[in-house]
Amino acid sequence: MAYVDGFVLAVPKTKIEAYKTLALTCEPIWREYGAIGYPECIGDDTPYGELTSFPRLVQAKEDEVMVFSWIVYPDKATRDSCNKKVMEDPRLTETMATDIFDGKRMIFGGFAPFIGP
């Protein structure tokens, strides 16, 4: 059964184009190592809630926009293998060392679908 890595992060509005370039660089590499889906979404309706919200989740600042993305794999073993290869890939060494967003505030995790992919 499929496996999904999910991500929520805040990107400064002035760096959205740089983030899109980063995502377009990363997507084919993840696919090369086994990912079968790689949606990236820019928030356009993510209000700051009083108790919970996407912006609250990552302590988004006024000048930041939310990004919600996920990577789909055929199974967890492929995900584990893919992520290991991605982290060792020299094409991403420089790409991943960016200041496009604050990685310390990024929320991520792996999920086993029970409906869907």
VMD Tcl script that draws the C-alpha trace (Angstrom):
set ca {
  {0.00 0.00 0.00}
  {1.11 3.58 -0.70}
  {2.97 5.70 1.82}
  {2.91 9.51 2.13}
  {5.29 12.08 3.57}
  {3.46 15.31 4.42}
  {4.87 18.81 4.93}
  {3.62 22.19 6.14}
  {5.93 25.19 6.07}
  {5.91 28.97 5.89}
  {7.74 30.78 3.10}
  {8.33 34.54 3.04}
  {6.20 36.11 0.32}
  {9.35 37.59 -1.22}
  {10.82 34.09 -1.65}
  {7.88 32.23 -3.21}
  {9.49 32.15 -6.66}
  {12.73 30.82 -5.17}
  {10.72 28.14 -3.34}
  {9.00 27.15 -6.59}
  {12.41 26.83 -8.26}
  {13.60 24.68 -5.35}
  {10.55 22.42 -5.62}
  {10.95 22.08 -9.39}
  {14.58 21.06 -8.84}
  {13.73 18.50 -6.16}
  {10.66 16.87 -7.74}
  {12.39 14.94 -10.55}
  {15.09 13.71 -8.18}
  {12.53 12.33 -5.73}
  {10.73 10.66 -8.65}
  {14.00 9.18 -9.90}
  {14.38 7.42 -6.55}
  {10.83 6.09 -6.38}
  {8.29 8.81 -5.55}
  {5.09 8.48 -7.59}
  {3.49 11.80 -6.63}
  {4.87 15.20 -5.59}
  {2.17 17.89 -5.15}
  {3.24 21.32 -3.90}
  {0.53 23.81 -2.91}
  {0.70 27.51 -2.03}
  {-1.89 28.58 0.52}
  {-4.47 31.10 -0.61}
  {-7.05 30.58 2.15}
  {-5.17 29.84 5.38}
  {-6.43 32.23 8.06}
  {-4.62 32.49 11.36}
  {-6.94 30.70 13.80}
  {-7.42 31.53 17.46}
  {-6.47 28.05 18.67}
  {-5.42 26.02 15.65}
  {-4.57 26.71 12.02}
  {-1.90 25.99 9.44}
  {-0.14 29.32 10.14}
  {-0.20 28.64 13.89}
  {1.22 25.17 13.29}
  {4.47 26.65 11.96}
  {4.39 30.02 13.74}
  {3.94 31.82 10.42}
  {4.75 35.50 10.35}
  {2.66 38.21 8.73}
  {4.91 38.29 5.65}
  {4.83 34.52 5.05}
  {2.60 32.28 2.99}
  {1.75 28.67 3.79}
  {3.02 25.75 1.71}
  {1.35 22.35 1.99}
  {2.95 19.47 0.15}
  {3.22 15.74 0.16}
  {5.22 13.03 -1.55}
  {3.59 9.73 -2.44}
  {5.51 6.47 -2.64}
  {4.36 2.97 -3.60}
  {5.18 1.77 -0.04}
  {7.14 2.66 3.10}
  {10.22 0.67 2.04}
  {10.47 2.75 -1.15}
  {10.04 5.93 0.90}
  {12.84 4.94 3.29}
  {15.15 4.03 0.41}
  {14.24 7.16 -1.56}
  {14.86 9.52 1.35}
  {18.24 7.95 2.07}
  {19.30 8.35 -1.57}
  {17.97 11.90 -1.75}
  {19.96 12.97 1.31}
  {23.14 11.54 -0.27}
  {22.52 12.98 -3.74}
  {25.17 15.60 -4.61}
  {22.68 17.43 -6.86}
  {20.79 18.45 -3.73}
  {23.66 19.32 -1.40}
  {23.74 22.94 -2.47}
  {20.02 23.15 -3.24}
  {18.95 22.07 0.24}
  {21.31 24.52 1.97}
  {19.12 27.54 1.33}
  {17.58 30.30 3.37}
  {14.31 30.20 1.44}
  {12.37 29.07 4.52}
  {13.02 28.28 8.18}
  {13.38 24.50 8.25}
  {13.15 24.50 12.06}
  {9.49 25.52 11.76}
  {8.63 22.99 9.04}
  {6.23 20.26 10.16}
  {6.63 16.87 8.51}
  {5.79 13.24 9.01}
  {5.12 9.92 7.35}
  {1.60 8.56 6.94}
  {0.12 5.19 6.01}
  {-3.08 5.86 4.01}
  {-6.20 3.89 4.78}
  {-8.16 5.54 1.95}
  {-6.55 6.86 -1.19}
  {-3.32 6.44 -3.02}
}
mol new
graphics top color blue
foreach p $ca { graphics top sphere $p radius 0.5 }
foreach p [lrange $ca 0 end-1] q [lrange $ca 1 end] { graphics top cylinder $p $q radius 0.2 }
display resetview
